[in-house]
Amino acid sequence: MMIMCRRATELMSQRLDRPLAWPERISLRFHLSMCGACSQCNRQFDLLHEAGKRFEPAAQEQEQE
């Protein structure tokens, strides 16, 4: 059974914080292969996550000053 978009979004967010269990990964991959809106959302999650990692060292330096 295919998961709904709301659950897919939850899994997209959670995968940035913890490894997903294999049933979660499979469900998410299947959903993303069928849902263009969630695929776009997933790409945006990835971009935001990468951008956050780039700015994290600068924020830590400012805290130390």
Phi and psi restraints in degrees (range 20) as a CNS / XPLOR table:
assign (resid 1 and name C) (resid 2 and name N)
       (resid 2 and name CA) (resid 2 and name C) 1.0 -78.5 20.0 2
assign (resid 2 and name N) (resid 2 and name CA)
       (resid 2 and name C) (resid 3 and name N) 1.0 137.9 20.0 2
assign (resid 2 and name C) (resid 3 and name N)
       (resid 3 and name CA) (resid 3 and name C) 1.0 -75.3 20.0 2
assign (resid 3 and name N) (resid 3 and name CA)
       (resid 3 and name C) (resid 4 and name N) 1.0 159.1 20.0 2
assign (resid 3 and name C) (resid 4 and name N)
       (resid 4 and name CA) (resid 4 and name C) 1.0 -83.8 20.0 2
assign (resid 4 and name N) (resid 4 and name CA)
       (resid 4 and name C) (resid 5 and name N) 1.0 163.8 20.0 2
assign (resid 4 and name C) (resid 5 and name N)
       (resid 5 and name CA) (resid 5 and name C) 1.0 -58.8 20.0 2
assign (resid 5 and name N) (resid 5 and name CA)
       (resid 5 and name C) (resid 6 and name N) 1.0 -38.7 20.0 2
assign (resid 5 and name C) (resid 6 and name N)
       (resid 6 and name CA) (resid 6 and name C) 1.0 -60.1 20.0 2
assign (resid 6 and name N) (resid 6 and name CA)
       (resid 6 and name C) (resid 7 and name N) 1.0 -45.7 20.0 2
assign (resid 6 and name C) (resid 7 and name N)
       (resid 7 and name CA) (resid 7 and name C) 1.0 -66.9 20.0 2
assign (resid 7 and name N) (resid 7 and name CA)
       (resid 7 and name C) (resid 8 and name N) 1.0 -38.3 20.0 2
assign (resid 7 and name C) (resid 8 and name N)
       (resid 8 and name CA) (resid 8 and name C) 1.0 -61.2 20.0 2
assign (resid 8 and name N) (resid 8 and name CA)
       (resid 8 and name C) (resid 9 and name N) 1.0 -41.8 20.0 2
assign (resid 8 and name C) (resid 9 and name N)
       (resid 9 and name CA) (resid 9 and name C) 1.0 -63.7 20.0 2
assign (resid 9 and name N) (resid 9 and name CA)
       (resid 9 and name C) (resid 10 and name N) 1.0 -40.9 20.0 2
assign (resid 9 and name C) (resid 10 and name N)
       (resid 10 and name CA) (resid 10 and name C) 1.0 -60.2 20.0 2
assign (resid 10 and name N) (resid 10 and name CA)
       (resid 10 and name C) (resid 11 and name N) 1.0 -44.4 20.0 2
assign (resid 10 and name C) (resid 11 and name N)
       (resid 11 and name CA) (resid 11 and name C) 1.0 -66.8 20.0 2
assign (resid 11 and name N) (resid 11 and name CA)
       (resid 11 and name C) (resid 12 and name N) 1.0 -37.2 20.0 2
assign (resid 11 and name C) (resid 12 and name N)
       (resid 12 and name CA) (resid 12 and name C) 1.0 -59.8 20.0 2
assign (resid 12 and name N) (resid 12 and name CA)
       (resid 12 and name C) (resid 13 and name N) 1.0 -42.6 20.0 2
assign (resid 12 and name C) (resid 13 and name N)
       (resid 13 and name CA) (resid 13 and name C) 1.0 -69.3 20.0 2
assign (resid 13 and name N) (resid 13 and name CA)
       (resid 13 and name C) (resid 14 and name N) 1.0 -44.6 20.0 2
assign (resid 13 and name C) (resid 14 and name N)
       (resid 14 and name CA) (resid 14 and name C) 1.0 -64.8 20.0 2
assign (resid 14 and name N) (resid 14 and name CA)
       (resid 14 and name C) (resid 15 and name N) 1.0 -32.6 20.0 2
assign (resid 14 and name C) (resid 15 and name N)
       (resid 15 and name CA) (resid 15 and name C) 1.0 -67.3 20.0 2
assign (resid 15 and name N) (resid 15 and name CA)
       (resid 15 and name C) (resid 16 and name N) 1.0 -17.2 20.0 2
assign (resid 15 and name C) (resid 16 and name N)
       (resid 16 and name CA) (resid 16 and name C) 1.0 -79.6 20.0 2
assign (resid 16 and name N) (resid 16 and name CA)
       (resid 16 and name C) (resid 17 and name N) 1.0 -20.2 20.0 2
assign (resid 16 and name C) (resid 17 and name N)
       (resid 17 and name CA) (resid 17 and name C) 1.0 -104.5 20.0 2
assign (resid 17 and name N) (resid 17 and name CA)
       (resid 17 and name C) (resid 18 and name N) 1.0 -24.9 20.0 2
assign (resid 17 and name C) (resid 18 and name N)
       (resid 18 and name CA) (resid 18 and name C) 1.0 -154.6 20.0 2
assign (resid 18 and name N) (resid 18 and name CA)
       (resid 18 and name C) (resid 19 and name N) 1.0 155.8 20.0 2
assign (resid 18 and name C) (resid 19 and name N)
       (resid 19 and name CA) (resid 19 and name C) 1.0 -68.7 20.0 2
assign (resid 19 and name N) (resid 19 and name CA)
       (resid 19 and name C) (resid 20 and name N) 1.0 135.2 20.0 2
assign (resid 19 and name C) (resid 20 and name N)
       (resid 20 and name CA) (resid 20 and name C) 1.0 -78.5 20.0 2
assign (resid 20 and name N) (resid 20 and name CA)
       (resid 20 and name C) (resid 21 and name N) 1.0 147.4 20.0 2
assign (resid 20 and name C) (resid 21 and name N)
       (resid 21 and name CA) (resid 21 and name C) 1.0 -67.5 20.0 2
assign (resid 21 and name N) (resid 21 and name CA)
       (resid 21 and name C) (resid 22 and name N) 1.0 155.1 20.0 2
assign (resid 21 and name C) (resid 22 and name N)
       (resid 22 and name CA) (resid 22 and name C) 1.0 -59.1 20.0 2
assign (resid 22 and name N) (resid 22 and name CA)
       (resid 22 and name C) (resid 23 and name N) 1.0 -36.9 20.0 2
assign (resid 22 and name C) (resid 23 and name N)
       (resid 23 and name CA) (resid 23 and name C) 1.0 -64.6 20.0 2
assign (resid 23 and name N) (resid 23 and name CA)
       (resid 23 and name C) (resid 24 and name N) 1.0 -34.0 20.0 2
assign (resid 23 and name C) (resid 24 and name N)
       (resid 24 and name CA) (resid 24 and name C) 1.0 -67.3 20.0 2
assign (resid 24 and name N) (resid 24 and name CA)
       (resid 24 and name C) (resid 25 and name N) 1.0 -44.1 20.0 2
assign (resid 24 and name C) (resid 25 and name N)
       (resid 25 and name CA) (resid 25 and name C) 1.0 -60.9 20.0 2
assign (resid 25 and name N) (resid 25 and name CA)
       (resid 25 and name C) (resid 26 and name N) 1.0 -44.6 20.0 2
assign (resid 25 and name C) (resid 26 and name N)
       (resid 26 and name CA) (resid 26 and name C) 1.0 -64.3 20.0 2
assign (resid 26 and name N) (resid 26 and name CA)
       (resid 26 and name C) (resid 27 and name N) 1.0 -45.2 20.0 2
assign (resid 26 and name C) (resid 27 and name N)
       (resid 27 and name CA) (resid 27 and name C) 1.0 -60.8 20.0 2
assign (resid 27 and name N) (resid 27 and name CA)
       (resid 27 and name C) (resid 28 and name N) 1.0 -43.3 20.0 2
assign (resid 27 and name C) (resid 28 and name N)
       (resid 28 and name CA) (resid 28 and name C) 1.0 -66.5 20.0 2
assign (resid 28 and name N) (resid 28 and name CA)
       (resid 28 and name C) (resid 29 and name N) 1.0 -46.3 20.0 2
assign (resid 28 and name C) (resid 29 and name N)
       (resid 29 and name CA) (resid 29 and name C) 1.0 -59.7 20.0 2
assign (resid 29 and name N) (resid 29 and name CA)
       (resid 29 and name C) (resid 30 and name N) 1.0 -43.0 20.0 2
assign (resid 29 and name C) (resid 30 and name N)
       (resid 30 and name CA) (resid 30 and name C) 1.0 -62.6 20.0 2
assign (resid 30 and name N) (resid 30 and name CA)
       (resid 30 and name C) (resid 31 and name N) 1.0 -45.3 20.0 2
assign (resid 30 and name C) (resid 31 and name N)
       (resid 31 and name CA) (resid 31 and name C) 1.0 -61.6 20.0 2
assign (resid 31 and name N) (resid 31 and name CA)
       (resid 31 and name C) (resid 32 and name N) 1.0 -45.2 20.0 2
assign (resid 31 and name C) (resid 32 and name N)
       (resid 32 and name CA) (resid 32 and name C) 1.0 -63.7 20.0 2
assign (resid 32 and name N) (resid 32 and name CA)
       (resid 32 and name C) (resid 33 and name N) 1.0 -29.7 20.0 2
assign (resid 32 and name C) (resid 33 and name N)
       (resid 33 and name CA) (resid 33 and name C) 1.0 -71.6 20.0 2
assign (resid 33 and name N) (resid 33 and name CA)
       (resid 33 and name C) (resid 34 and name N) 1.0 -20.1 20.0 2
assign (resid 33 and name C) (resid 34 and name N)
       (resid 34 and name CA) (resid 34 and name C) 1.0 -106.3 20.0 2
assign (resid 34 and name N) (resid 34 and name CA)
       (resid 34 and name C) (resid 35 and name N) 1.0 -18.1 20.0 2
assign (resid 34 and name C) (resid 35 and name N)
       (resid 35 and name CA) (resid 35 and name C) 1.0 -120.0 20.0 2
assign (resid 35 and name N) (resid 35 and name CA)
       (resid 35 and name C) (resid 36 and name N) 1.0 107.9 20.0 2
assign (resid 35 and name C) (resid 36 and name N)
       (resid 36 and name CA) (resid 36 and name C) 1.0 -64.8 20.0 2
assign (resid 36 and name N) (resid 36 and name CA)
       (resid 36 and name C) (resid 37 and name N) 1.0 -37.2 20.0 2
assign (resid 36 and name C) (resid 37 and name N)
       (resid 37 and name CA) (resid 37 and name C) 1.0 -64.4 20.0 2
assign (resid 37 and name N) (resid 37 and name CA)
       (resid 37 and name C) (resid 38 and name N) 1.0 -43.3 20.0 2
assign (resid 37 and name C) (resid 38 and name N)
       (resid 38 and name CA) (resid 38 and name C) 1.0 -70.9 20.0 2
assign (resid 38 and name N) (resid 38 and name CA)
       (resid 38 and name C) (resid 39 and name N) 1.0 -32.8 20.0 2
assign (resid 38 and name C) (resid 39 and name N)
       (resid 39 and name CA) (resid 39 and name C) 1.0 -62.5 20.0 2
assign (resid 39 and name N) (resid 39 and name CA)
       (resid 39 and name C) (resid 40 and name N) 1.0 -42.1 20.0 2
assign (resid 39 and name C) (resid 40 and name N)
       (resid 40 and name CA) (resid 40 and name C) 1.0 -64.8 20.0 2
assign (resid 40 and name N) (resid 40 and name CA)
       (resid 40 and name C) (resid 41 and name N) 1.0 -43.3 20.0 2
assign (resid 40 and name C) (resid 41 and name N)
       (resid 41 and name CA) (resid 41 and name C) 1.0 -60.1 20.0 2
assign (resid 41 and name N) (resid 41 and name CA)
       (resid 41 and name C) (resid 42 and name N) 1.0 -41.6 20.0 2
assign (resid 41 and name C) (resid 42 and name N)
       (resid 42 and name CA) (resid 42 and name C) 1.0 -62.1 20.0 2
assign (resid 42 and name N) (resid 42 and name CA)
       (resid 42 and name C) (resid 43 and name N) 1.0 -41.7 20.0 2
assign (resid 42 and name C) (resid 43 and name N)
       (resid 43 and name CA) (resid 43 and name C) 1.0 -62.9 20.0 2
assign (resid 43 and name N) (resid 43 and name CA)
       (resid 43 and name C) (resid 44 and name N) 1.0 -39.4 20.0 2
assign (resid 43 and name C) (resid 44 and name N)
       (resid 44 and name CA) (resid 44 and name C) 1.0 -66.5 20.0 2
assign (resid 44 and name N) (resid 44 and name CA)
       (resid 44 and name C) (resid 45 and name N) 1.0 -40.1 20.0 2
assign (resid 44 and name C) (resid 45 and name N)
       (resid 45 and name CA) (resid 45 and name C) 1.0 -57.0 20.0 2
assign (resid 45 and name N) (resid 45 and name CA)
       (resid 45 and name C) (resid 46 and name N) 1.0 -46.2 20.0 2
assign (resid 45 and name C) (resid 46 and name N)
       (resid 46 and name CA) (resid 46 and name C) 1.0 -62.5 20.0 2
assign (resid 46 and name N) (resid 46 and name CA)
       (resid 46 and name C) (resid 47 and name N) 1.0 -43.8 20.0 2
assign (resid 46 and name C) (resid 47 and name N)
       (resid 47 and name CA) (resid 47 and name C) 1.0 -62.8 20.0 2
assign (resid 47 and name N) (resid 47 and name CA)
       (resid 47 and name C) (resid 48 and name N) 1.0 -44.8 20.0 2
assign (resid 47 and name C) (resid 48 and name N)
       (resid 48 and name CA) (resid 48 and name C) 1.0 -64.7 20.0 2
assign (resid 48 and name N) (resid 48 and name CA)
       (resid 48 and name C) (resid 49 and name N) 1.0 -39.2 20.0 2
assign (resid 48 and name C) (resid 49 and name N)
       (resid 49 and name CA) (resid 49 and name C) 1.0 -63.7 20.0 2
assign (resid 49 and name N) (resid 49 and name CA)
       (resid 49 and name C) (resid 50 and name N) 1.0 -44.7 20.0 2
assign (resid 49 and name C) (resid 50 and name N)
       (resid 50 and name CA) (resid 50 and name C) 1.0 -65.0 20.0 2
assign (resid 50 and name N) (resid 50 and name CA)
       (resid 50 and name C) (resid 51 and name N) 1.0 -41.8 20.0 2
assign (resid 50 and name C) (resid 51 and name N)
       (resid 51 and name CA) (resid 51 and name C) 1.0 -62.6 20.0 2
assign (resid 51 and name N) (resid 51 and name CA)
       (resid 51 and name C) (resid 52 and name N) 1.0 -41.1 20.0 2
assign (resid 51 and name C) (resid 52 and name N)
       (resid 52 and name CA) (resid 52 and name C) 1.0 -62.4 20.0 2
assign (resid 52 and name N) (resid 52 and name CA)
       (resid 52 and name C) (resid 53 and name N) 1.0 -38.9 20.0 2
assign (resid 52 and name C) (resid 53 and name N)
       (resid 53 and name CA) (resid 53 and name C) 1.0 -66.4 20.0 2
assign (resid 53 and name N) (resid 53 and name CA)
       (resid 53 and name C) (resid 54 and name N) 1.0 -32.7 20.0 2
assign (resid 53 and name C) (resid 54 and name N)
       (resid 54 and name CA) (resid 54 and name C) 1.0 -70.6 20.0 2
assign (resid 54 and name N) (resid 54 and name CA)
       (resid 54 and name C) (resid 55 and name N) 1.0 -34.9 20.0 2
assign (resid 54 and name C) (resid 55 and name N)
       (resid 55 and name CA) (resid 55 and name C) 1.0 -88.1 20.0 2
assign (resid 55 and name N) (resid 55 and name CA)
       (resid 55 and name C) (resid 56 and name N) 1.0 -14.1 20.0 2
assign (resid 55 and name C) (resid 56 and name N)
       (resid 56 and name CA) (resid 56 and name C) 1.0 -59.9 20.0 2
assign (resid 56 and name N) (resid 56 and name CA)
       (resid 56 and name C) (resid 57 and name N) 1.0 -46.7 20.0 2
assign (resid 56 and name C) (resid 57 and name N)
       (resid 57 and name CA) (resid 57 and name C) 1.0 -60.6 20.0 2
assign (resid 57 and name N) (resid 57 and name CA)
       (resid 57 and name C) (resid 58 and name N) 1.0 -38.1 20.0 2
assign (resid 57 and name C) (resid 58 and name N)
       (resid 58 and name CA) (resid 58 and name C) 1.0 -65.2 20.0 2
assign (resid 58 and name N) (resid 58 and name CA)
       (resid 58 and name C) (resid 59 and name N) 1.0 -39.4 20.0 2
assign (resid 58 and name C) (resid 59 and name N)
       (resid 59 and name CA) (resid 59 and name C) 1.0 -66.7 20.0 2
assign (resid 59 and name N) (resid 59 and name CA)
       (resid 59 and name C) (resid 60 and name N) 1.0 -37.9 20.0 2
assign (resid 59 and name C) (resid 60 and name N)
       (resid 60 and name CA) (resid 60 and name C) 1.0 -67.2 20.0 2
assign (resid 60 and name N) (resid 60 and name CA)
       (resid 60 and name C) (resid 61 and name N) 1.0 -36.9 20.0 2
assign (resid 60 and name C) (resid 61 and name N)
       (resid 61 and name CA) (resid 61 and name C) 1.0 -64.5 20.0 2
assign (resid 61 and name N) (resid 61 and name CA)
       (resid 61 and name C) (resid 62 and name N) 1.0 -40.7 20.0 2
assign (resid 61 and name C) (resid 62 and name N)
       (resid 62 and name CA) (resid 62 and name C) 1.0 -65.8 20.0 2
assign (resid 62 and name N) (resid 62 and name CA)
       (resid 62 and name C) (resid 63 and name N) 1.0 -34.8 20.0 2
assign (resid 62 and name C) (resid 63 and name N)
       (resid 63 and name CA) (resid 63 and name C) 1.0 -67.2 20.0 2
assign (resid 63 and name N) (resid 63 and name CA)
       (resid 63 and name C) (resid 64 and name N) 1.0 -32.2 20.0 2
assign (resid 63 and name C) (resid 64 and name N)
       (resid 64 and name CA) (resid 64 and name C) 1.0 -76.6 20.0 2
assign (resid 64 and name N) (resid 64 and name CA)
       (resid 64 and name C) (resid 65 and name N) 1.0 -20.9 20.0 2
